[in-house]
Amino acid sequence: VNTMHKVTEKDVKMLESGQCVSVGTSHALMEFLLIEPDERDVILSKNNRGEIAMLGPCVSIGYLNNEELNNNKYFFYEGKRGFRTGDLGRLDNGDLFIEGRIGSQVKIGGHRVELAEVEAAVSSIPDVFMSAAFVVETVPGLNEIWCCIQTKPEIHRANIFALKQSVRNKVPYYMVPKRFFQLNNLPLNANNKIDRNEARKIVLQENEKF
């Protein structure tokens, strides 16, 4: 266990509205750092936001027979072994908030958008079980957010109009997906996590004009 947080009624309401909540604070055997995400060297974040890195004796010794990953992910800082998680987060009064993954931040109409935040808002709608958001360039220079959803088992067909309206009530206009697509099952990667790239590929194959 790296962090721990007791979920409160306030947290539940925040999660239902698509907001992220604290995942807790570190303990004596595991520290965490926020480092600049685009830097090869371990440079501490200056604004309490950055890539989350775990530090301390609980960090493993590395991947088996994978020097490339070991070189990219593992490091030493002040004599302690560290691991770059690939998660983006922020600190607020000592509490850690996870806001997304490196590589999932995109630019839409001049605004920086974290796709994980879009997915959190969509997945907070009662009929939705899971969602996968991705970017499509519909015409040269114009990017749009599209989103695939998997509904809960008892919901056979989602009301896309109502879904979009609900999302509008949760996030700024530029974060609302332009198009929604319902799939029976969202594709998962080898780690059993939603595969945005595969979801995008499925949608584009079914909409060949894009």
BAMIRO-752657 format. One record per residue (C-alpha): residue in one letter; x, y, z. Coordinates in steps of 0.02 Angstrom, whole numbers, plus 50000, padded with zeros to 5 digits. Example, Ala and Ser with C-alpha at 12.3 -4.5 7.8 and 13.67 -1.06 7.14 Angstrom:
BAMIRO-752657
A506154977550390;S506844994750357;
This chain:
BAMIRO-752657
V500005000050000;N500745016649947;T499375028450006;M497745026550100;H496205037450114;K494555034750204;V493145038550082;T491855050450155;E490115055650101;K490885071550031;D492075061149924;V490625050849855;K489725066649798;M491325072949716;L491585056349626;E489785056249567;S490045073549492;G491605067849399;Q492895075949512;C494465067349578;V494695064849764;S496215061949874;V497045044949871;G497845048750038;T499545052950109;S501185043350111;H501785032750256;A503475030450340;L504125017250218;M503525025550058;E503755043650011;F503155051849851;L503845065849746;L503075076449610;I504325078649469;E504305087949305;P503485075549183;D504445080149026;E506175080049105;R507365065349088;D508215070049251;V507325070049419;I506835088349435;L505595092249574;S503985100849523;K503895119249568;N502005120749576;N501395105149669;R500895096849504;G501875084049406;E502265065749379;I502045055349537;A503615046049590;M503695033649733;L505265033449841;G505915022049977;P506305004150029;C504644997549963;V505115001549782;S505524985649686;I507244982549611;G506614983549432;Y505834974649284;L506504957549235;N507604958049080;N506994975149025;E508404987649038;E507485000848936;L506035001649059;N507225000949206;N508205015849137;N506615025749104;K505665021749262;Y506905018849403;F508095031449481;F509015035849641;Y508645051849737;E509585056549896;G510185038649910;K508435031049896;R507725020349755;G506325028849659;F505025024049528;R504155035449403;T502335029849398;G501775038649238;D500315046149335;L500035064849344;G499515071949511;R499485086649630;L499725089549816;D498475098949924;N498855100350110;G499855084250102;D498485074350012;L498895066749843;F497665068549699;I497895058249539;E497325068149387;G497785057149240;R499185048649144;I500645056149050;G500185056748867;S498315058548899;Q498345077548902;V497775085548739;K497445102948673;I495695107448612;G495305124848549;G496775132148645;H496285123348807;R497285109448889;V496145094648923;E496515079149025;L495615064648942;A495485055649109;E494435070149175;V493275068649026;E493105049949057;A492775052849242;A491365064849202;V490585053149072;S490765037749183;S489915046849327;I488275046849227;P487145033249304;D486885023249143;V488745022549099;F489875008549159;M491505013649074;S492095026348946;A493585029848834;A493935047348768;F495105051248624;V495495064848498;V495065064548312;E495635077348183;T494025079248083;V494745092047963;P496555098247951;G496935108348107;L495285104648196;N495315092048338;E493775085448424;I493525074548577;W492545058648540;C492035046048670;C491565027548674;I490455021348814;Q489975004548884;T488315005248974;K487834995649129;P487124978149094;E485324983249124;I485434997748999;H485284991248821;R485365007948731;A485995024448798;N485095040748766;I486535050148686;F485645066948689;A485305065548876;L487065059048905;K487855073948819;Q486745086048915;S487245077949080;V489085079549036;R488825097948992;N488235100649171;K489865093349240;V491295100249135;P491725115849032;Y491045116248854;Y492735112348775;M492845095948872;V491155089248812;P491415075648680;K490735080448510;R490205062648471;F489765047348575;F489825029148521;Q489105014448617;L490114998248614;N489574981848691;N491284980248773;L492674993148781;P494364986048728;L495614982548867;N497504981448859;A498654968148932;N498524976549104;N496624975549098;K496454994349078;I495415003248947;D496365004648783;R495975021948712;N496975018948553;E496035002948514;A494355011248549;R494845025248430;K495355012548299;I493685003448312;V492705019748292;L493725025748143;Q493535009048055;E491645010448073;N491695028648013;E492865027247865;K492615045047805;F493625050747955;
